[in-house]
């Protein structure tokens, strides 16, 4: 009976192929990281503004630079570079590989 329990435990510990993602806001991503937009918080105006800049849920973007002393964040998306203020960037939730 103990052998069956050991086999079950071994089977549950096999996590090959499982990826773990961490969701944080864009303002906390370090320069050079590639992330995937998962959600945009805020109202219709916030979503429309980001949509006009080319940022939509599901898009992949790269953080190019982060301003000193809480300045703007420069991201690259669809071949364009876009600067976002910290307030706007904090409303963009992204998925980071961990």
DSSP file (Angstrom, degrees, kcal/mol; ACC not computed):
  #  RESIDUE AA STRUCTURE BP1 BP2  ACC     N-H-->O    O-->H-N    N-H-->O    O-->H-N    TCO  KAPPA ALPHA  PHI   PSI    X-CA   Y-CA   Z-CA
    1    1 A X     >        0   0    0      0, 0.0     4,-1.5     0, 0.0     3,-0.1   0.000 360.0 360.0 360.0 -36.6    0.0    0.0    0.0
    2    2 A X  H  >  +     0   0    0      1,-0.2     4,-2.1     2,-0.2     5,-0.1   0.825 360.0  59.7 -68.8 -29.2    2.8    2.4    0.7
    3    3 A X  H  > S+     0   0    0      2,-0.2     4,-2.0     1,-0.2    -1,-0.2   0.883 103.7  50.9 -64.9 -37.5    4.3    1.7   -2.8
    4    4 A X  H  > S+     0   0    0      2,-0.2     4,-2.1     1,-0.2    -1,-0.2   0.899 109.2  50.6 -65.7 -40.4    1.1    3.0   -4.4
    5    5 A X  H  X S+     0   0    0     -4,-1.5     4,-2.3     1,-0.2    -1,-0.2   0.897 109.0  51.7 -63.9 -39.8    1.2    6.2   -2.3
    6    6 A X  H  X S+     0   0    0     -4,-2.1     4,-2.2     1,-0.2    -2,-0.2   0.904 109.0  50.8 -62.9 -41.2    4.8    6.7   -3.4
    7    7 A X  H  X S+     0   0    0     -4,-2.0     4,-2.0     1,-0.2    -2,-0.2   0.896 109.8  50.0 -63.8 -40.7    3.8    6.3   -7.0
    8    8 A X  H  X S+     0   0    0     -4,-2.1     4,-2.0     2,-0.2    -1,-0.2   0.923 110.5  49.6 -64.2 -43.9    1.0    8.8   -6.7
    9    9 A X  H  X S+     0   0    0     -4,-2.3     4,-1.4     1,-0.2    -2,-0.2   0.905 110.0  50.8 -62.6 -41.0    3.3   11.4   -5.0
   10   10 A X  H  X S+     0   0    0     -4,-2.2     4,-0.6     1,-0.2    -1,-0.2   0.891 109.2  52.1 -63.4 -38.5    5.9   11.0   -7.8
   11   11 A X  H >< S+     0   0    0     -4,-2.0     3,-0.6     1,-0.2    -1,-0.2   0.871 108.8  49.0 -66.0 -37.3    3.2   11.5  -10.4
   12   12 A X  H 3< S+     0   0    0     -4,-2.0    -1,-0.2     1,-0.2    -2,-0.2   0.746 106.1  57.5 -76.5 -21.7    2.0   14.7   -8.9
   13   13 A X  H 3< S+     0   0    0     -4,-1.4     2,-1.0    -5,-0.2    -1,-0.2   0.620  78.6 102.6 -83.1 -11.9    5.5   16.2   -8.5
   14   14 A X    <<  +     0   0    0     -4,-0.6    -1,-0.0    -3,-0.6    -4,-0.0  -0.610  39.2 162.3 -75.2 104.0    6.1   15.8  -12.3
   15   15 A X    >   +     0   0    0     -2,-1.0     3,-1.7     3,-0.1     2,-0.2  -0.101  11.5 153.1-116.1  33.8    5.7   19.4  -13.5
   16   16 A X  T 3  S+     0   0    0      1,-0.3     3,-0.1     3,-0.0    -2,-0.0  -0.454  70.5  16.5 -66.0 131.8    7.5   19.2  -16.8
   17   17 A X  T 3  S+     0   0    0      1,-0.3     2,-0.5    -2,-0.2    -1,-0.3   0.425  90.2 130.8  87.8  -0.9    6.1   21.7  -19.3
   18   18 A X    <   -     0   0    0     -3,-1.7     2,-0.4     2,-0.0    -1,-0.3  -0.758  40.3-160.8 -89.4 126.7    4.4   23.9  -16.7
   19   19 A X        -     0   0    0     -2,-0.5     2,-0.5    -3,-0.1    78,-0.0  -0.877   4.3-151.1-107.8 140.2    5.2   27.6  -17.0
   20   20 A X        -     0   0    0     -2,-0.4    78,-1.7     2,-0.0     2,-0.3  -0.938  13.2-166.9-111.6 128.1    4.6   30.1  -14.2
   21   21 A X  E     -A   97   0A   0     -2,-0.5     2,-0.5    76,-0.2    76,-0.2  -0.868  10.9-148.1-114.9 148.6    3.9   33.7  -15.0
   22   22 A X  E     -A   96   0A   0     74,-2.7    74,-3.0    -2,-0.3     2,-0.6  -0.962  10.7-149.9-114.6 129.6    3.9   36.7  -12.7
   23   23 A X  E     +A   95   0A   0     -2,-0.5     2,-0.3    72,-0.2    72,-0.2  -0.887  31.1 150.5-103.7 120.8    1.4   39.5  -13.4
   24   24 A X  E     -A   94   0A   0     70,-2.0    70,-3.4    -2,-0.6     2,-0.2  -0.834  48.2 -87.7-135.6 173.1    2.6   43.0  -12.4
   25   25 A X  E >   -A   93   0A   0     -2,-0.3     3,-1.9    68,-0.2    68,-0.2  -0.575  37.1-115.0 -86.6 156.2    2.0   46.5  -13.6
   26   26 A X  G >  S+     0   0    0     66,-2.5     3,-1.4    63,-1.0    64,-0.2   0.753 110.3  68.6 -61.2 -27.5    4.1   47.9  -16.4
   27   27 A X  G 3  S+     0   0    0     62,-0.6    -1,-0.3     1,-0.3    63,-0.1   0.722  99.1  51.5 -65.7 -20.4    5.6   50.6  -14.1
   28   28 A X  G <  S+     0   0    0     -3,-1.9     2,-0.3    61,-0.2    -1,-0.3   0.363  83.6 108.5 -99.3   4.7    7.5   47.9  -12.2
   29   29 A X    <   -     0   0    0     -3,-1.4     2,-0.2    -4,-0.2     3,-0.1  -0.664  67.5-128.1 -85.4 135.4    9.1   46.2  -15.2
   30   30 A X    >   -     0   0    0     -2,-0.3     3,-1.6     1,-0.1    33,-0.3  -0.515  35.5 -88.6 -80.7 149.3   12.8   46.6  -15.5
   31   31 A X  T 3  S+     0   0    0      1,-0.2    33,-0.2    -2,-0.2    -1,-0.1  -0.240 111.6  32.7 -56.8 142.4   14.3   47.9  -18.9
   32   32 A X  T 3  S+     0   0    0     31,-3.9     2,-0.3     1,-0.3    -1,-0.2   0.210  88.1 123.8  95.6 -14.1   15.2   45.1  -21.4
   33   33 A X    <   -     0   0    0     -3,-1.6    30,-2.2    30,-0.2     2,-0.5  -0.597  53.2-142.7 -83.6 140.4   12.3   42.8  -20.3
   34   34 A X  E     +B   62   0A   0     -2,-0.3    63,-0.4    28,-0.2     2,-0.3  -0.876  28.7 174.3 -99.4 133.0    9.8   41.5  -22.8
   35   35 A X  E     -B   61   0A   0     26,-2.8    26,-2.6    -2,-0.5     2,-0.5  -0.875  28.7-127.2-136.0 165.0    6.3   41.2  -21.4
   36   36 A X  E     -BC  60  95A   0     59,-1.6    59,-2.8    -2,-0.3     2,-0.4  -0.968  27.0-123.3-116.7 129.2    2.7   40.4  -22.6
   37   37 A X  E     + C   0  94A   0     22,-2.9    21,-3.5    -2,-0.5    57,-0.3  -0.562  34.7 169.7 -71.0 124.7   -0.1   42.8  -21.9
   38   38 A X  E     -     0   0A   0     55,-2.8     2,-0.3    -2,-0.4    56,-0.2   0.751  59.9  -1.3-106.1 -33.3   -2.9   40.9  -20.0
   39   39 A X  E     - C   0  93A   0     54,-1.6    54,-2.9    17,-0.1     2,-0.5  -0.994  51.3-143.8-158.5 149.1   -5.3   43.6  -18.9
   40   40 A X  E     - C   0  92A   0     -2,-0.3    52,-0.2    52,-0.2     2,-0.2  -0.973  21.2-154.3-119.0 117.4   -5.8   47.4  -18.9
   41   41 A X        +     0   0    0     50,-3.3     2,-0.2    -2,-0.5    50,-0.1  -0.550  51.4  56.0 -85.3 154.9   -7.3   48.9  -15.8
   42   42 A X  S    S-     0   0    0     -2,-0.2    -2,-0.1     4,-0.1     2,-0.0  -0.593  83.4 -54.5 117.7-179.2   -9.2   52.1  -16.0
   43   43 A X     >  -     0   0    0     -2,-0.2     4,-2.0     1,-0.0     5,-0.2  -0.012  63.5 -78.3 -86.5-169.4  -12.2   53.5  -17.8
   44   44 A X  H  > S+     0   0    0      1,-0.2     4,-2.7     2,-0.2     5,-0.2   0.874 127.0  56.0 -60.2 -40.8  -13.1   53.8  -21.5
   45   45 A X  H  > S+     0   0    0      1,-0.2     4,-2.4     2,-0.2    -1,-0.2   0.898 107.6  48.3 -61.4 -42.1  -10.8   56.8  -21.9
   46   46 A X  H  > S+     0   0    0      2,-0.2     4,-2.2     1,-0.2     5,-0.2   0.929 113.5  46.7 -64.8 -45.5   -7.7   55.0  -20.7
   47   47 A X  H  X S+     0   0    0     -4,-2.0     4,-2.0     1,-0.2    -2,-0.2   0.890 113.5  48.9 -65.1 -39.6   -8.4   52.0  -22.9
   48   48 A X  H  X S+     0   0    0     -4,-2.7     4,-2.3     2,-0.2    -1,-0.2   0.909 110.2  50.8 -66.9 -41.5   -9.0   54.2  -26.0
   49   49 A X  H  X S+     0   0    0     -4,-2.4     4,-1.2     1,-0.2    -2,-0.2   0.940 113.7  43.9 -61.7 -47.3   -5.9   56.2  -25.4
   50   50 A X  H  <>S+     0   0    0     -4,-2.2     5,-3.1     1,-0.2     4,-0.4   0.854 111.0  55.4 -67.2 -34.0   -3.7   53.1  -25.1
   51   51 A X  H ><5S+     0   0    0     -4,-2.0     3,-1.2     1,-0.2    -1,-0.2   0.903 105.2  52.3 -64.0 -40.8   -5.5   51.5  -28.1
   52   52 A X  H 3<5S+     0   0    0     -4,-2.3    -1,-0.2     1,-0.3    -2,-0.2   0.801 108.1  52.1 -64.6 -28.6   -4.6   54.6  -30.2
   53   53 A X  T 3<5S-     0   0    0     -4,-1.2    -1,-0.3    -5,-0.2    -2,-0.2   0.520 124.7-105.7 -84.2  -5.7   -1.0   54.1  -29.1
   54   54 A X  T < 5S+     0   0    0     -3,-1.2     2,-0.7    -4,-0.4    -3,-0.2   0.622  76.8 133.7  93.5  15.2   -1.1   50.5  -30.3
   55   55 A X      < +     0   0    0     -5,-3.1     2,-0.3    -6,-0.1    -1,-0.2  -0.886  23.0 155.0-105.8 115.5   -1.3   48.8  -26.8
   56   56 A X    >   -     0   0    0     -2,-0.7     3,-2.0    -3,-0.1   -19,-0.3  -0.922  52.1 -83.2-132.6 156.0   -3.9   46.1  -26.5
   57   57 A X  T 3  S+     0   0    0     -2,-0.3   -19,-0.2     1,-0.2     3,-0.1  -0.398 117.6  30.6 -58.0 135.4   -4.4   43.1  -24.3
   58   58 A X  T 3  S+     0   0    0    -21,-3.5    -1,-0.2     1,-0.4     2,-0.1   0.202  90.3 127.3  98.4 -14.2   -2.4   40.2  -25.8
   59   59 A X    <   -     0   0    0     -3,-2.0   -22,-2.9   -23,-0.1     2,-0.4  -0.453  54.8-133.5 -76.2 147.8    0.3   42.4  -27.3
   60   60 A X  E     +B   36   0A   0    -24,-0.2    18,-0.5    -2,-0.1     2,-0.3  -0.854  31.2 172.5 -98.3 136.1    4.0   41.7  -26.7
   61   61 A X  E     -B   35   0A   0    -26,-2.6   -26,-2.8    -2,-0.4     2,-0.4  -0.956  25.0-137.8-141.2 161.5    6.1   44.7  -25.8
   62   62 A X  E     -BD  34  76A   0     14,-2.2    14,-2.9    -2,-0.3     2,-0.7  -0.976  18.7-130.9-121.4 131.0    9.6   45.5  -24.6
   63   63 A X  E     + D   0  75A   0    -30,-2.2   -31,-3.9    -2,-0.4    12,-0.3  -0.728  26.8 179.3 -80.4 116.5   10.5   48.0  -22.0
   64   64 A X  E     -     0   0A   0     10,-2.7     2,-0.3    -2,-0.7    11,-0.2   0.895  60.1  -9.1 -85.6 -46.0   13.3   50.1  -23.5
   65   65 A X  E     - D   0  74A   0      9,-1.6     9,-2.7   -34,-0.1     2,-0.4  -0.993  51.7-146.3-154.6 154.0   14.0   52.6  -20.7
   66   66 A X  E     - D   0  73A   0     -2,-0.3     7,-0.2     7,-0.2     6,-0.1  -0.994  32.0-116.2-127.1 126.4   12.7   53.8  -17.4
   67   67 A X    >   -     0   0    0      5,-2.7     3,-0.6    -2,-0.4     4,-0.4  -0.180  28.9-108.3 -63.5 150.3   13.0   57.4  -16.4
   68   68 A X  T 3  S+     0   0    0      1,-0.2    -1,-0.1     2,-0.2     4,-0.1  -0.508  99.1  17.7 -75.2 145.1   15.0   58.5  -13.4
   69   69 A X  T 3  S-     0   0    0      1,-0.2    -1,-0.2    -2,-0.2    -2,-0.1   0.920 140.8 -50.2  59.5  48.1   13.1   59.7  -10.4
   70   70 A X  S <  S+     0   0    0     -3,-0.6    16,-0.3     1,-0.1    -1,-0.2   0.831  96.9 152.2  64.5  35.8    9.8   58.2  -11.4
   71   71 A X        -     0   0    0     -4,-0.4    -4,-0.2     1,-0.2    -1,-0.1  -0.009  50.3 -53.4 -80.7-167.7    9.8   59.6  -15.0
   72   72 A X        -     0   0    0     -6,-0.1    -5,-2.7    13,-0.1     2,-0.5  -0.173  47.8-126.2 -70.5 163.8    8.2   58.1  -18.1
   73   73 A X  E     -DE  66  84A   0     11,-3.3    11,-3.0    -7,-0.2     2,-0.6  -0.946  14.8-147.4-112.9 129.3    8.6   54.6  -19.3
   74   74 A X  E     -DE  65  83A   0     -9,-2.7   -10,-2.7    -2,-0.5    -9,-1.6  -0.867  22.3-180.0 -99.9 121.6    9.7   54.0  -22.9
   75   75 A X  E     -DE  63  82A   0      7,-3.0     7,-3.1    -2,-0.6     2,-0.5  -0.888  22.8-139.3-121.5 152.6    8.3   50.8  -24.5
   76   76 A X  E     +DE  62  81A   0    -14,-2.9   -14,-2.2    -2,-0.3     2,-0.4  -0.955  29.9 165.1-110.8 124.5    8.7   49.3  -27.9
   77   77 A X  E >   - E   0  80A   0      3,-2.9     3,-2.1    -2,-0.5   -16,-0.1  -0.989  65.8  -9.4-144.0 130.0    5.5   47.8  -29.5
   78   78 A X  T 3  S-     0   0    0    -18,-0.5     3,-0.1    -2,-0.4    -1,-0.1   0.821 129.2 -54.3  53.2  35.5    4.8   46.8  -33.1
   79   79 A X  T 3  S+     0   0    0      1,-0.3     2,-0.3     0, 0.0    -1,-0.3   0.459 118.7 106.0  82.2   0.5    8.1   48.4  -34.2
   80   80 A X  E <   -E   77   0A   0     -3,-2.1    -3,-2.9   -26,-0.1     2,-0.5  -0.836  64.7-133.4-112.2 150.8    7.2   51.8  -32.6
   81   81 A X  E     -E   76   0A   0     -2,-0.3     2,-0.4    -5,-0.2    -5,-0.2  -0.898  25.2-175.4-103.9 132.2    8.5   53.4  -29.5
   82   82 A X  E     -E   75   0A   0     -7,-3.1    -7,-3.0    -2,-0.5     2,-0.5  -0.988  16.8-144.7-130.1 133.1    6.0   54.9  -27.1
   83   83 A X  E     -E   74   0A   0     -2,-0.4     2,-0.4    -9,-0.2    -9,-0.2  -0.858  19.3-171.8 -98.0 129.7    6.5   56.9  -23.9
   84   84 A X  E     -E   73   0A   0    -11,-3.0   -11,-3.3    -2,-0.5     2,-0.0  -0.967  21.5-123.9-122.0 136.4    4.0   56.3  -21.1
   85   85 A X     >  -     0   0    0     -2,-0.4     4,-2.8   -13,-0.2     5,-0.2  -0.328  31.9-108.2 -68.6 160.0    3.8   58.2  -17.8
   86   86 A X  H  > S+     0   0    0    -16,-0.3     4,-2.0     1,-0.2   -59,-0.2   0.859 117.9  55.6 -60.1 -37.1    4.0   56.2  -14.6
   87   87 A X  H  4 S+     0   0    0      2,-0.2     4,-0.4     1,-0.2    -1,-0.2   0.921 112.7  40.8 -63.4 -44.3    0.3   56.7  -13.9
   88   88 A X  H >4 S+     0   0    0      1,-0.2     3,-1.5     2,-0.2     4,-0.3   0.925 114.2  53.1 -68.4 -44.7   -0.8   55.3  -17.2
   89   89 A X  H >< S+     0   0    0     -4,-2.8     3,-1.3     1,-0.3   -63,-1.0   0.818 101.3  60.5 -62.0 -31.3    1.9   52.5  -17.0
   90   90 A X  T 3< S+     0   0    0     -4,-2.0    -1,-0.3     1,-0.3    -2,-0.2   0.687 100.6  56.1 -71.7 -15.4    0.6   51.5  -13.6
   91   91 A X  T <  S+     0   0    0     -3,-1.5   -50,-3.3    -4,-0.4     2,-0.7   0.452  89.5  86.1 -92.6  -1.4   -2.8   50.7  -15.1
   92   92 A X  E <   - C   0  40A   0     -3,-1.3   -66,-2.5    -4,-0.3     2,-0.4  -0.891  67.8-156.8-101.6 113.0   -1.3   48.3  -17.7
   93   93 A X  E     -AC  25  39A   0    -54,-2.9   -55,-2.8    -2,-0.7   -54,-1.6  -0.769  15.8-173.5 -92.3 132.4   -1.0   44.8  -16.2
   94   94 A X  E     -AC  24  37A   0    -70,-3.4   -70,-2.0    -2,-0.4     2,-0.5  -0.859  23.5-124.4-127.9 158.9    1.6   42.6  -17.9
   95   95 A X  E     -AC  23  36A   0    -59,-2.8   -59,-1.6    -2,-0.3     2,-0.4  -0.901  25.7-170.5-106.4 125.7    2.7   38.9  -17.7
   96   96 A X  E     -A   22   0A   0    -74,-3.0   -74,-2.7    -2,-0.5     2,-0.2  -0.951  24.9-119.6-118.0 133.9    6.4   38.3  -17.0
   97   97 A X  E      A   21   0A   0     -2,-0.4   -76,-0.2   -63,-0.4   -63,-0.0  -0.488 360.0 360.0 -66.3 138.2    8.1   34.8  -17.2
   98   98 A X              0   0    0    -78,-1.7    -1,-0.1    -2,-0.2   -77,-0.1   0.388 360.0 360.0-122.5 360.0    9.5   33.8  -13.9
